[in-house]
Amino acid sequence: MTAAELQTFSKARILVVGDVMLDHFVWGNVRRISPEAPVPVVEVVRETLFPGGAANVARNLSPFTKHSFIMGRVGKDTEAQRLCSLLNDEGVSTDTLLINDSLPTICKTRIAARQQQIVRVDREVLKALDEDELAEVEKLVRAKIADLDAIIIEDYGKGFVTQPLVELLVRLATESKKLLVVDPSPRNPLDWRGVSLVKPNRLEAFAAAGIEDRHTPGDPVQDPQLLEVGKRLLAKWQVPHVLITLGEQGMMIFSASAPGFPHHIPTRAREVYDVSGAGDTAIALLTLALASNLSLIDAAEVANHASGIVVGKLGTATLTPAELAGAF
């Protein structure tokens, strides 16, 4: 990762489309068990708010480029105002967010003590994108796509990413010759035909391929199950590339036609404190590097180093260009 390559990142213009949410962290201490029920009493020390879901992907882009845009659905509520304020403060444009009066902004509250999560409270109403919202998406994307280098679809299975939305984005990206990269959700199996690359994690990849994961130890390149999963997903989704993140084993890239694949990249993580948002970091930096004309293998190395940094931080974390350069 050279300084010149980092500089090219600042020119990339990327739209993130998907399920946006607000991550609320409550940090405290536990000294006793409640007399009312066998549960710990958390004495709150501090609270923090971060963009979550697809919004966290856009947030991961913002230290590297001031041309990141977020599209998703929020409610007409305080949580939406807080989310937009957080994103705007970090240079992410929220002009393409859809506001739905009848739905709340998705909010996940994590209560933690001694650096360990005790419970998570989710506020959400799952509702598929309707035809009027899809028409609004098309209007907004058509107005912006000429000025974009790439689009990321970030699916958390909360209703915004539907098959009609995918088909619309594939059509627009193909017409404009734009990069279209996907981070899928196992709860929302869709046809990804026409996208540039799909990036599932190991759990998602095995589920999508219909194969039980036996977690074969050793070199992933010698894992017959994993190799079969990659082969099946390339055929099932009919996409040029599939990148599977493997946690402590790094990443594996599968390609439909290019020589030298599959290609394994070992993990770069030194210490793992919190995996929250690691996938968001990976898809953000992978797409940023591809949009800046790095090769697929080099872009995956960038994403791998970036993920290795954020898992060493607590909470929904991001990284800086200096940290990424230092990791190389």
LINWO-V472301 format. One record per helix or strand of 2 or more residues. SS is the DSSP state (~ for helix, > for strand). FROM is the first residue (numbers start at 1). TO is the last residue. Records with the same first field share a line. If there is no record, write none. Layout:
SS->FROM-TO + FROM-TO
This chain:
~->3-9 + 54-62 + 78-89 + 131-147 + 163-176 + 202-209 + 220-222 + 224-237 + 247-249 + 278-291 + 296-310 + 321-327
>->14-18 + 20-33 + 40-53 + 68-71 + 73-75 + 92-93 + 98-100 + 107-113 + 116-123 + 150-154 + 179-183 + 197-198 + 241-245 + 251-255 + 263-265
